[in-house]
Amino acid sequence: MERVPEPELMDEAEQARAYAEADFEAPHERFVELLNDAFGSEALRGCVLDLGCGPADITIRVARHHPACTLHGVDGAPAMLQLGKAAIARSGLEQRIRLIEGYFPGADLPRRHYDAVISNSLLHHLADPMVLWEAIAVHGQPGAPIFVMDLMRPASREQAQRLVDTYASGEPEVLRHDFYHSLLAAYRPEEIEQQVKTAGLSLQVRAVGDRHLTISGRL
């Protein structure tokens, strides 16, 4: 199945609220588990850049699991960031997490280089996937842990619909709609392998389950 691009930003209020309120407990905790498997439970130190942080649920989870780090979360959608700031206030982590509105390339970040770079579910939104890999190459310190998790495009629209029915049957229609179209917009492992090779990065691409893949390694 050919990739079908979708809008890069999720900035409608209803869409942002549905995403923030959805039950992402399993995949978001899985993100942290796989991150820890890749680099160790105490690997993240210093300042971590979270690209496409959305409402900051994963940003908060990483902060809790890795108390030796601070995080800068970047997203281009003000509605998502507003929800993220409220979630951070509720978590009591305001001193360790800062959210920045920014769009790559050209986002104005507080730091030039970061001690680690993470990202969840940003890649499939990008019309030009090289934007993500170039941002990682520019803003990561040499040797920095890199961990990206994203959806994996299924073989057919029918398979995409089955995944929606399996994992989002109880979610609002707006979220089911977005999940389906995100699956159609996702990249295949071999496509991502070519992207990171083109970017000059030595990162491992690995399918993890029936709908996700990870891209990890060090700069």
Secondary structure by P-SEA (a helix, b strand, c coil): ccccccccccccaaaaaaaaaccaaaaaaaaaaaaaaaccccccccbbbbcccccaaaaaaaaaacccbbbbbbbccaaaaaaaaaaaaaacccccbbbbbccccccccccccccbbbbccccccccccaaaaaaaaaccccccbbbbbbbbbcccaaaaaaaaaaccccccaaaaaaaaaaaaacccaaaaaaaaaaaccbbbbbbccccbbbbbbcc
